Amino acid sequence: MSDQLVNAIADMREEEALSLVQEMVESGVDPTVILEAAREAMSIVGQRYEQGTYFLPELIMAGEILRQITETIKPQLAKAPELKRYGKVVIGTVAGDIHDIGKNIVTFMLDANGFEVLDLGVDVPPQKFVQAIQDARPQVVGLSGFLTLAFDAMKETIEAIQAAGLRDAVKIMIGGGQVNESIKEYTGADAYGRDAVAGVSLAKKWLGVQ
Amino acid sequence: MNKPLSPDEKQEALWQGVLSPKDPQGNPLPFQSPQAEQAYKERVLRFKQAIQMKELPDRVPVTIFPSMYPWTSSGMTVQEAMYDYDRCAAAFKKFVLDLEPDMQWGAAAPGPGKFFEILDYKLYSWPGHGVAPEHSYQCNEGEYMQADEYDALIQDPSGFFINVYLPRVFGALGGFQMLPFFPGILEMYGVAFNFIPFALPPVQNTFQALFEAGAEALKWAGVIGSVDAELATMGFPTVLGGFTKAPFDVIGDTLRGTRGVMLDIYRRPDKLLKAMEALTPLMIKMGVGAAQATGKPVIFVPLHKGADGFLSDEQFKKFYWPTLKEVILGLIEGGCVPLPAAEGYWNTRLQVIQDIPRGKTLWMIDQSDMIEVKKTLGRNACLLGNVPSSLLELGTPQEVTDYVKNLIDTVGRDGGLIICNGAFFDRARPENVKAVVETAKQYGVYR
């Protein structure tokens, strides 16, 4: 059923994907299994975009399917005892980049794992990150970007955080699209996370959460 | 009964009208000198010959089609250009006289700031209203038409605009929601009921705002229109008659928004196609009507979501191109010269969009590969472009000159090229803009 769900999402069969999720929830499947399937589907969508078979309609559609899935399984997670909030994360897609699928997955996973997440949205200018850090005092900042232009925007954002004297107050993780370890060096971030699971691990590590 | 004019005859009538400029009352405008008259007529002919691709003009025509550059380069903020109509007009006149291009495109770009305030325009943010004084206005994307409103749009596009869409994008037009259903005004019996809304305060307030907005628009148009007239008497023509849009962009830009239209491709493709079909004759009528009203043949068609990267080839061929092509052909049928602006990159679309009648259109090219464009679209259409904005802002005059020379050598030797900037620009080094015009004039001579 999980494979079926992966294919339904990746092939843009919205209704089928949503009814599969409904079935899985009703038959007591662990919501993290559903999330894992969604994550796998998103990675297929990303690959197809890189290969030039998927374009904007598919990215937006995939994000929309994912949004509905997370809404469906949220009550399942809410049934669990109220999570202790370990700390605060400010997250956003950097200036010039409007992609939000990856960021939304990370946001959801952090939230589900007990972090308070302040999502600044897409195409976020460096100063808005700085302001949010000043106001919300997070321990962790997540910079997301799908396009290669995000490399420079991430670098500029981190420089702005440095210039505001806030660099030592936060740990910064980056991820998405073409981002890798060498981009971590280029941008001056503290860490790169391959996926949402890695992002959660980083946040936990930095906050000393077991 | 007279035989109706053919499309070519209609277009020729518009060109003849341009050659004899008139004031708003319809009286012939006297040229300031015989030299000005001669230069004016040569410039119009040069442009027309380049577009029609039948005979070579005396040289490659050149023009600058900017966004806010004429105002930023004169030391004004965009905000000042939007609110001080006299200064707006004076700066534009100076821009044209300094450059002496073959064609000018009018001073309408900043628009009347006060007018937008009176109507509480929500679709855009502009200087002082959400944007810094020195920045250009920007569209606030949103779903101004809901997904379940396609049928309303398809059945009665004008009614949908009046009763639903306009009140959403203009805060002061709320009273339009109460206007009667006009096709229901048919017979003596009961006709008076239809007019009751006009007695109600929300409708009366809306009309009050409309009277004020109309007066402001007229005041602004009078000032910027007089610059066109004055420049004409000095030898500088304009051929811009109005604008229209690709039906996909009508829906994707300001009705459903990018997110909405992209989702509709999957969720309600049939409705999307039907809505575009319903809009197509209206977009043709809009362009042809503007050309007739202004007496100028060129109709600008900015193209947005058809660029490389937005849609797949299949989606482009199914959703974007068919109705755009219909609009282009309809404009030609009505005697217009469509001027589609292929913003961004269109390299993957060239094989498809080259399928248009020869010598009837003018395409503004931005960052597409000009050599490839010439081999495809350029066999059938005159190309307008494509000096990059980055070069105009950051390059040197020598680099600009080299770029223009290369364009003329590789794309312009057998005609069908007008040298111009490729995208609308707000800022540039004046010496670079000057180099575009000077190089084309010196290096672009045919013979």
Interface residues (C-beta under 8 A of the other chain):
Chain A: M12 E14 T53 Y54 F55 L56 P57 I60 M61 E64
Chain B: T258 R259 M262 L263 I265 Y266 R267 G309 F310 L311 S312 Q315
